Amino acid sequence: MIDRWGGFVARRAVLVLLTGALLVLGAGAYGSGVFDSLSQGGFDDSGSESARELDAARATFGNRSVDVVAIYSSDDLTADDAEFRGAVEDVVAGLSRGTTAQVVPYWSAPDAGLVAEDGHAAQVLISLAGDSQDDYLDHYDEIEPSLEAEGLDLDLAGPFAVYDDVNEITSEDLERAELISMPLVILLALLIFGSLVAATMPAMVGVVAMVGALAVVRLLTTVTEVSVFAVNVISLLGIGLAIDYALFVVSRFREELALLPDDHPDAPAIAIRRTMATAGRTVMFSGLTVAAALASLLIFPQAFLKSMGYGGIAAVLVAMLAALTILPATLRLLGRRIDAGRLPWRRHRAVAGADEHGRWARLARAVMRRPVVVIVVTVAALLVVASPFLGARWGSVDHRVLPEDAPAHQAQVLLDDEFGAETSTASLLLEGTSERDVAAYEREVERVDGIGSVTPVDRAGGTTLLRATWEGNSQTERSQDIVTALREIEPRSGTALVGGLTADTVDLISSVGAHLPWMGLIVLVVMLGLLFLAFGSVVLPVKAVVMNLVSITASFGVVTWIFSDGHLADRLGFVAQGYLDATMPILMLAILFGLSMDYEVFLLSRIREQWDATHDNDLSVVTGVQKTGRIITSAALLLAVVIGAFGLSGIVFMKMLGIGMLVALLIDATVVRAVLVPATMRLLGRWNWYAPAPLARWWERHGFRETETPVDDAAEVTGVT
């Protein structure tokens, strides 16, 4: 199929390019409105106990969670002064109807500790109205400007103040990352390709990938919830994989052109067909492999994780299609002009990878002389790097994911400084429980180690809402243990549900843990199947999966050492939370597994191509490493720029995602591809290509292999219309 498509592109390049351009323009017009359709929430699991508690409490009492804490302060006035109280009363009275479910000003709860010890600051507790996190965020945006009180300073704390800052800073970080990465990508591509025209190809495919993916995501918003964070993964993977695919295709096209005489009239057409039959096939399998890895995110109930999957799959598939349509059509029309604008010092340089006795080949031979020693030492080193991950602790979003100068972060610090030690709460909803049994339940809750107080919030019929309070941050292991202990208490009659921020985190960690094995199974089965189709071996897919797990686990060790243990926090500009966000390793696993397989497919494709020609295992490995070494390293360098730009984010979990992926990418493109792959393939020898006889026969008839199209067979690829 890909052979026939290559011939079609060679014959109808103008038609393909014009059709692609029209589709991109249409996608751009449609996709530009995607931001108004994206959700800002999506972090909860609707089936979890905390979500059920929240829904039941809302249905009975309305929202009673403290979503926003408005802190009013003055250097001159105290909370008892008429001017101070009057200004706050005006704010409370002026809140738009329908935006809040409950407002508790400091004077209505004199025993709740809502006034600072020195009297110069006071709190107003706000419960937002709505049925979803999106409703809450919309109402927060609506009331935020009206919370300013005349003559008083205002700081806003609480979960939805944090979420709002996270969304705003993430949007700013995305724009900055794109502004930083795109010029650097073009500059590095210029140095790698040595040609002005060739250097623009990755940027062209990247823009097409982003525009097309945004249109796909907007289409998805008409049938399902898609989080705004999908745009981040679109930017990261759209640009990143476009760089990889463009580099693979352009490099192979230039290599094929170099094999044909300069005066050959059909050289560009022949070269593009050969390129599509080889690099094009690799790009197709790579795109399907990465998309399959990202599809594993769709099994999670959290819309946030699903949205990352939607955005990633869209970006990957559009980048793949652009690299198989618009890019080859452009190359066909450019022909040898792809090298126009060559840099002076690159004008007489041979095509990269043409020499089978270059430095990459020498490295491969050196590694293959002592394969066992190399494998043992390398794997041991990677496992040492991975070891901090054994002590990983888990949590979720709080104010510390924000930079220290973010308003919600500063507000929480002020809250802790002025109103005493930080406290956490759990909502306890009792249904069908008699008043006597409620009292007995309260006494049992009070006996839980760490609980400071249990207070009634509301009662209606046979439903009672209590609030348990204890000192400490809501995301600590101690807080999670307290919630676990609370859930073990059963009332003598009726049922009890435990909710709140800490309960949300406990349920998130539980949900991730329950779905992770299924995610792993999906990734494993799909990867093994696709790699068998590509290479006709049952050994190489297993080896690839194992090596990718080793390199990815090493990156998990690095992010644990940095972000959980707090090393380099000052230099990287964040406040260590003492745990890892439970969703980030899942995202890293899906994205990195796909990206690792991207390089694996490219390298093994060249090795398989040589194996089919010679059946010499050592020569095949050496040749494959030599021909792909510079290209894979260059692709990794360009992708590292894109990912590294995300590592500059002010949001801790985005910084963790960027740095973790950067580490894994560099390990994969250097240690794994240049060291572990040659060593293991040398050790396995002919077993690399083993498949049981029935599977081998099936693959010979139906499998996909990379083969070049002979010059004579490409004669029909003439004419451009």
Residue, then its C-alpha position, 0 to 999 in steps of 0.5 A: m500500500i505504501d509503495r503504491w502511495g509513493g508512486f501516486v505522490a510522485r506522479r501527482a505531487v501538485l494535486v497532493l500538495l494543493t489538497g493538503a494545503l486546502l485541508v490545513l487551511g480548513a483545519g486552521a479555521y475550524g480548530s482556532g475555536v477549540f479553546d472555547s470548547l475545552s474543559q478546565g476540570g476533569f481531574d475527578d473520577s465520577g465513580s469514586e467515593s469522594a465524587r459520590e460523597l460530593d454529589a450526594a451532599r450537593a443534592t441534599f444541602g447544596n455545595r458546602s465545600v470550601d472552594v475559595v478562601a478570600i483573605y482581607s487584610s489591612d495594616d491600619l484597620t482590624a476586622d472589628d472596625a466598622e470600615f473593615r467589616g463594611a467593605v467586606e459586607d459590600v463584597v458579600a452582598g454584591l456577589s452575582r446570584g447563582t455563582t455561590a452556594q454558600v458564603v461564610p463571612y468571618w463575623s458569622a462564625p466567631d469560633a471558626g478561627l477566621v480572624a488573624e491573631d493580630g486582628h488585621a486579617a480575616q477570611v470569607l469562605i466561599s462555596l461555589a455553585g454548579d454541578s461540575q468542576d467546569d461550572y465552579l471554575d466559570h463561576y470563580d472567574e465571574i466572581e473574582p473581580s468583584l471580590e476586591a474590597e475598597g481600602l483592603d488588600l485581597d488574597l485568594a486561596g483555596p483549591f479553585a484559586v489554585y486551579d485558576d492559576v494553574n490554567e493561566i500559567t500553563s497557557e502562558d508557559l505553552e506560548r513561551a515554550e513554542l516561542i522558544s522552541m520553534p526558532l531553536v528547532i529551525l536553527l538546529a535543523l539548519l545545522i543538521f541538514g546544512s541547507l536552508v530549504a531542508a531546515t524548514m521542512p520539520a517546522m512545516v510539518g510541525v505547524v501542520a500537525m498542530v493545526g490539524a490536531l487542534a481541529v480534530v480535538r475541537l471535533l472531539t469536544t462535540v461528543t466528549e469532555v476534553s481538558v484544556f491540557a490536551v493543547n499542551v500535549i498537542s504542542l509537545l508531540g505535534i512539534g516533536l514528532a513532526i521533527d522526527y518524521a521530517l528528519f527521517v523522510v528528508s534524510r532518506f530522500r537526500e540519501e536516495l537522490a545521492l545514489l542517482p546520477d545528477d542528470h537522471p530526468d526522473a531522479p526526484a520521482i524515483a527517490i520519493r518512491r524509494t523514500m516512501a517504501t522505506a522511511g515512509r513505511t517506518v514513519m507509518f509504523s512509528g505513528l501507529t505505535v506512538a498512537a497505540a501507546l497514547a490510546s492506553l490513556l483512554i481507559f482511565p476515568q479521569a477526563f484529564l488523562k483521557s484528554m491527554g490521550y485524545g490530544g496526543i493521538a490527534a497530534v501523532l496521527v496528523a504529524m504522520l499523515a503530514a509526513l506521508t502526504i504534504l512533505p513527500a509532495t513538497l520534496r518531489l517538487l523541490g527535487r535537488r533544490i532541497d539542498a538549496g541554501r547550503l551552508p558554506w562548510r556543508r557544500h562538499r559534505a557527503v550524505a550522513g550515514a552513507d559511510e558504513h565505516g564511520r564513527w557510529a559503526r566503530l562504536a557498534r563494533a566496540v560494543m559488540r566485542r564485549p556484549v555481556v559486559v556492556i549489557v550488565v554494566t549499562v543495565a546496572a547503571l540504569l537501575v541505580v539511577a532508577s532506584p529512588f523511584l522505589g521510595a516514591r510517594w504520591g499526591s495531587v495538586d496543591h498550592r505548591v505546584l505553583p511558582e512561589d510568586a503565584p497569587a494562590h501560592q502567596a495567599q496560602v503562605l499568608l493563610d498559614d502565617e496569619f491564621g496558624a498551622e495549615t489544616s486539612t478536612a474531610s467531609l463525612l456524609l451519613e445517610g439513613t443514620s439516626e441521631r444517636d448513631v451519628a453521635a456514636y459515629e462522631r465519637e469514633v471519628e474523634r478517636v482516629d489518631g490525628i483528628g483535631s475536631v469533628t463538627p456538624v455542618d448540616r442535617a436534613g431528614g436522615t442525612t447528616l454532613l460532618r466535617a473532620t479537621w486535622e493539622g497538616n497539608s492535605q496531600t501528605e501520607r499522614s493525611q491520606d492515612i487519616v482518610t483511610a482510617l475514617r473510611e474504615i469506620e462504619p456507622r451503626s445504622g445507614t451508610a457513610l461516605v468520606g470526601g474532601l481534597t485528601a479523599d480525592t487524592v486517595d481515590l485518584i491514587s487508587s484509580v490509577g493503581a487499579h487501571l495501570p495493569w490494564m494500561g500496561l497490558i494494552v500497551l504490551v499487546v499492541m506493541l508486540g503485535l505492531l513490531f511483529l508486523a514490522f519485523g517478523s520476529v517475536v524476539l525483537p519486540v520483547k527485547a524492545v519493550v524490556m529495554n524501553l522499560v529500563s530507560i523509562t524507569a531510570s527517568f522515573g528515578v531522576v524525577t523522584w530524586i528531583f521533585s519528590d526528594g527536593h534535590l535541585a529545587d532551588r536551581l530549577g525554581f520550584v517548591a518540593q512537595g515531597y511526593l510525585d503527582a500521581t498522574m504524571p508518571i502515567l502520562m510519562l509512561a504512555i508518551l515515552f513508550g511511544l517515543s522510545m518505540d519511534y527510535e526503535v522502529f527507525l533503527l530496526s527498520r534499517i537493520r532489517e533492511q540490511w538483514d534481508a539483503t545479507h543475512d549477516n547479523d553483525l553487519s546488519v547491526v553495524t550498518g543500521v547503527q551507522k546509517t541511523g546514528r546521526i539521524i536518531t541523535s539529531a532527532a533526539l536533540l531537536l525533540a529535546v529542545v521542544i521538551g526542554a522548553f516545557g521543562l521551563s514551566g512554572i507549574v511543577f507537574m509540567k516541569m516534571l513532565g518536561i524534565g522527566m521526558l528529556v532525561a528519558l529521551l537522552i538515555d534512549a537515544t544514546v545509551v539504549r540505541a547506541v549501546l544496548v541495542p547493538a550489544t543485545m542483538r550481537l548476543l542474540g545473533r540469528w535468534n533476533w529474527y526468530a518466529p515460530a514457523p506458522l507465524a514466520r510463514w504468515w509474516e512472509r505472506h502478509g507482513f510489512r518489510e522495508t525494501e527499496t524500489p529498484v530504479d528500473d521498477a520506478a520508471e513509471v513514476t514520471g510526470v508531475t500533475 
